[in-house]
Structures are given as structure tokens and as C-alpha cells.
């Protein structure tokens, strides 16, 4: 890769990461605005003191959670900065969860679930970062494009291929000293695309491994009430 191309790739990676961070900050700011508006309305509404107090506590808890997620996202990006700048992975917020995204074209030969030499090296680097994140579980998810598998000796469909790739990444993470009890694997085949499959670039983006940082539900606002209700 030429110097110009490398610099362009690094700049694109930084811009994508900043866009994800901006989303989190915007969410936190919306919660802060709601808190401010509620404080202003307190003098106008006939809401009881207890009702107002409860509503403000809930919003404060949500803002605290948003602040925590921003800090956690920034910390994760800092840990992965070298790999992000090298274009080997990205860190995103997907459906409210922090996700480490790796292109399978980097990890596996086409149509194979066996990690390449470079793929094993990349997963080893990822494991070195994730194993030091305390009290978190991780789900490794396999994704493919929509090109059907034809006549493959081992994988009848993209379901099997994505599952085998996810499992082999889990095994490589364990080889990288990650605790097995904190890992799981899942396959989404072609049915959870990151982009439309109508372009070469879209298909490439959809061939990916996602390592999801499973949220700690106990830290979410209202968890204690849910726990009590469930018995």
C-alpha cells in the first residue's frame, strides 16, 4: 500500500470512529436537555414532588449510563487504535451495543472457515485487548453476503459457513488467553447485512465477523425493578 493510500485509509478509519462517538454524545446531550426541560417545567406543572423526583432520578440514571458508555467507547477505541489505523477492524455502536467489526476477507480465504496466518495474528491482537476488559461477556457473530454456496464439501449454506467462522474465531480468542466462559458464537448468515448487497463494496462489508460486548444489564436503569418483578 502506498503512503498516500495508507494515510487515506487511516483518515477514513478515524472519521468513522468519530462518527460513532458523535452519536453517543448526541444521545447523552438529548438526555441532558430533557433533564433541563423537566427542571424548568417543575415550576409550571402541577406534578407532585414525588412524581417529579422519580422522573428526574430516572433521567439522571439514563444520563449516567450514557456518560459511562461514552467513556467505555473511547477507552475501547484507544485500546484498538493501532488496529483501527491499520484498517484491520472498526469499533461501532450497533443496536445500542459496542461491536468490534473485522472483515472476513482479512481473516479467511474465500469460502473457508479456517483462519489464515494473518487472520490468526489479527485475532491474537484482538484477544490481547479484550481479555483485559473486566466483567464482560463477548458474542462472536458470523455474517456473510447473499451469494449462495454451491457444491461445497463442508458448508451447505451460508448459515454453516458463518457459524464455522464464528466458532473458529472463538477458539482463536481462547488460544489468545481469553476465558472460554466469557465467549459464545452465533451465525446470522446473510440475514443481518451491514449494507445493501447490490454492490461489490456492499457485499465485502457484509462478509464480516462482529465481536459484541454483551451489555451488563445490571448497570442499566430499572434493572433492580425488573429483577424483583421476575422473582
C-alpha positions as CSV (number, residue, x, y, z in Angstrom):
1,X,0.0,0.0,0.0
2,X,1.4,3.4,-1.0
3,X,1.9,6.1,1.7
4,X,-1.0,8.2,0.2
5,X,-3.3,5.2,0.3
6,X,-2.3,4.3,3.8
7,X,-2.9,7.9,5.1
8,X,-6.3,8.0,3.3
9,X,-7.3,4.7,5.0
10,X,-6.2,5.9,8.4
11,X,-8.1,9.1,7.9
12,X,-11.2,7.2,6.9
13,X,-10.9,5.0,10.0
14,X,-10.6,8.0,12.3
15,X,-13.6,9.6,10.7
16,X,-15.8,6.5,11.1
17,X,-14.8,6.2,14.7
18,X,-15.5,9.9,15.4
19,X,-18.9,9.5,13.8
20,X,-19.8,6.6,16.2
21,X,-18.6,8.7,19.2
22,X,-20.7,11.7,18.0
23,X,-23.8,9.5,18.0
24,X,-23.2,8.6,21.7
25,X,-22.5,12.2,22.7
26,X,-25.7,13.4,20.9
27,X,-27.7,10.8,22.8
28,X,-26.2,12.0,26.1
29,X,-27.0,15.6,25.2
30,X,-30.6,14.8,24.4
31,X,-31.0,13.3,27.8
32,X,-29.4,16.4,29.4
33,X,-31.8,18.6,27.5
34,X,-34.7,16.6,28.8
35,X,-33.4,16.9,32.4
36,X,-33.1,20.7,31.9
37,X,-36.6,21.0,30.4
38,X,-38.1,19.0,33.3
39,X,-36.4,21.2,35.8
40,X,-37.9,24.3,34.1
41,X,-41.3,22.7,33.9
42,X,-41.3,21.8,37.6
43,X,-42.4,25.4,38.4
44,X,-45.2,25.3,35.8
45,X,-46.8,21.9,36.2
46,X,-49.0,20.5,39.0
47,X,-46.9,17.3,39.1
48,X,-46.4,16.1,42.6
49,X,-43.0,16.5,44.2
50,X,-42.6,12.7,44.4
51,X,-43.6,12.2,40.7
52,X,-41.1,14.8,39.6
53,X,-38.4,13.4,41.8
54,X,-38.9,9.9,40.4
55,X,-38.9,11.1,36.8
56,X,-35.7,13.2,37.3
57,X,-34.0,10.2,39.0
58,X,-34.8,8.1,36.0
59,X,-33.4,10.7,33.6
60,X,-30.3,11.2,35.7
61,X,-29.7,7.4,35.7
62,X,-30.1,7.4,31.9
63,X,-27.6,10.2,31.6
64,X,-25.2,8.4,33.9
65,X,-25.4,5.3,31.7
66,X,-24.9,7.4,28.6
67,X,-21.8,9.0,30.1
68,X,-20.5,5.6,31.0
69,X,-21.0,4.3,27.5
70,X,-19.1,7.3,26.0
71,X,-16.2,6.7,28.4
72,X,-16.2,2.9,27.6
73,X,-16.4,3.5,23.8
74,X,-13.5,6.0,24.0
75,X,-11.4,3.5,26.1
76,X,-12.1,0.7,23.6
77,X,-11.1,2.9,20.6
78,X,-7.9,3.9,22.4
79,X,-7.1,0.2,23.1
80,X,-7.7,-0.7,19.4
81,X,-6.2,2.4,17.9
82,X,-3.3,0.6,16.2
83,X,-5.6,-1.9,14.6
84,X,-8.1,0.7,13.6
85,X,-5.5,2.9,12.0
86,X,-4.2,-0.1,10.1
87,X,-7.6,-0.8,8.7
88,X,-7.9,-4.2,10.3
89,X,-11.0,-3.5,12.3
90,X,-13.6,-1.0,13.3
91,X,-15.4,-0.2,16.6
92,X,-19.1,0.7,16.2
93,X,-22.4,1.1,18.1
94,X,-24.9,-1.4,16.6
95,X,-28.4,-1.6,18.1
96,X,-27.1,0.0,21.3
97,X,-24.2,-2.4,21.7
98,X,-20.5,-1.9,21.3
99,X,-19.2,-4.0,18.5
100,X,-15.7,-4.8,17.1
101,X,-16.0,-5.4,13.4
102,X,-13.5,-7.4,11.4
103,X,-13.8,-8.1,7.6
104,X,-13.7,-11.9,6.9
105,X,-11.7,-11.1,3.7
106,X,-8.8,-10.3,6.1
107,X,-9.4,-13.3,8.3
108,X,-10.3,-16.2,6.0
109,X,-9.6,-17.4,2.5
110,X,-12.7,-17.2,0.2
111,X,-15.3,-19.9,1.1
112,X,-13.2,-21.2,4.0
113,X,-13.7,-21.1,7.8
114,X,-10.0,-21.8,8.5
115,X,-8.2,-18.6,9.7
116,X,-5.4,-17.5,7.5
117,X,-1.9,-16.7,9.0
118,X,-2.8,-13.0,9.0
119,X,-6.2,-13.8,10.4
120,X,-4.8,-15.7,13.4
121,X,-2.4,-12.8,14.0
122,X,-5.2,-10.3,14.0
123,X,-7.4,-12.3,16.4
124,X,-4.4,-12.7,18.7
125,X,-4.1,-8.9,18.8
126,X,-7.8,-8.6,19.5
127,X,-7.6,-11.1,22.3
128,X,-4.8,-9.2,23.9
129,X,-7.1,-6.2,24.2
130,X,-10.4,-7.9,25.1
131,X,-9.1,-10.2,27.8
132,X,-8.2,-7.2,29.9
133,X,-11.7,-5.8,29.9
134,X,-13.2,-7.0,33.2
135,X,-16.7,-8.4,33.8
136,X,-17.8,-8.6,30.2
137,X,-19.0,-11.4,28.0
138,X,-18.4,-11.4,24.3
139,X,-20.5,-12.9,21.5
140,X,-18.7,-13.6,18.2
141,X,-21.2,-13.3,15.3
142,X,-20.6,-14.6,11.8
143,X,-22.1,-12.8,8.8
144,X,-21.9,-13.4,5.0
145,X,-23.0,-11.7,1.8
146,X,-26.0,-13.0,-0.1
147,X,-24.1,-15.1,-2.6
148,X,-25.3,-18.7,-2.2
149,X,-22.8,-21.6,-1.6
150,X,-22.8,-24.1,-4.3
151,X,-21.3,-27.6,-4.2
152,X,-19.2,-27.0,-1.1
153,X,-18.0,-30.2,0.6
154,X,-18.3,-28.8,4.2
155,X,-20.8,-25.9,4.2
156,X,-24.3,-26.5,2.7
157,X,-25.3,-22.8,3.1
158,X,-24.1,-19.5,4.4
159,X,-25.5,-20.5,7.8
160,X,-23.0,-23.2,8.2
161,X,-20.1,-21.1,6.9
162,X,-20.8,-18.1,9.1
163,X,-21.2,-20.5,12.1
164,X,-18.0,-22.3,11.5
165,X,-16.1,-19.0,11.1
166,X,-17.5,-17.6,14.4
167,X,-16.6,-20.8,16.2
168,X,-13.0,-20.7,14.9
169,X,-12.7,-17.1,16.0
170,X,-13.9,-18.1,19.4
171,X,-11.3,-20.9,19.5
172,X,-8.5,-18.4,18.4
173,X,-9.6,-16.0,21.1
174,X,-9.3,-18.8,23.7
175,X,-5.8,-19.6,22.3
176,X,-5.1,-15.9,23.0
177,X,-5.9,-16.4,26.7
178,X,-9.4,-15.2,26.8
179,X,-11.6,-17.1,29.3
180,X,-13.9,-19.6,27.4
181,X,-16.8,-19.0,29.8
182,X,-17.0,-15.3,28.6
183,X,-17.3,-16.3,24.9
184,X,-20.1,-17.5,22.7
185,X,-20.6,-17.9,18.9
186,X,-23.6,-17.2,16.6
187,X,-24.4,-17.2,12.9
188,X,-26.5,-14.7,11.1
189,X,-25.7,-16.0,7.6
190,X,-26.7,-13.3,5.1
191,X,-29.7,-12.1,7.1
192,X,-28.3,-9.2,9.0
193,X,-26.5,-7.1,6.3
194,X,-24.5,-4.0,7.3
195,X,-25.1,-2.6,3.8
196,X,-27.1,-3.5,0.7
197,X,-25.8,-6.4,-1.3
198,X,-26.2,-4.8,-4.7
199,X,-22.6,-3.6,-5.0
200,X,-19.2,-5.2,-4.7
201,X,-18.4,-2.9,-1.8
202,X,-21.6,-3.7,0.0
203,X,-21.0,-7.4,-0.3
204,X,-17.5,-7.0,1.1
205,X,-18.8,-5.0,4.0
206,X,-21.3,-7.8,4.8
207,X,-18.7,-10.5,4.9
208,X,-17.6,-9.9,8.5
209,X,-17.1,-11.1,12.0
210,X,-18.6,-9.0,14.8
211,X,-17.5,-9.3,18.4
212,X,-20.2,-7.9,20.5
213,X,-19.6,-6.6,24.0
214,X,-22.6,-8.1,25.7
215,X,-24.2,-5.3,27.8
216,X,-24.1,-5.7,31.6
217,X,-27.8,-5.5,32.3
218,X,-27.3,-5.0,36.0
219,X,-25.9,-1.5,35.2
220,X,-29.0,-0.4,33.2
221,X,-31.6,1.9,34.8
222,X,-34.6,0.0,36.1
223,X,-32.7,-3.3,36.3
224,X,-33.4,-3.8,40.0
225,X,-37.2,-3.4,39.5
226,X,-37.1,-5.9,36.6
227,X,-35.2,-8.4,38.7
228,X,-37.7,-8.1,41.6
229,X,-40.6,-8.5,39.1
230,X,-39.1,-11.7,37.7
231,X,-38.9,-13.2,41.1
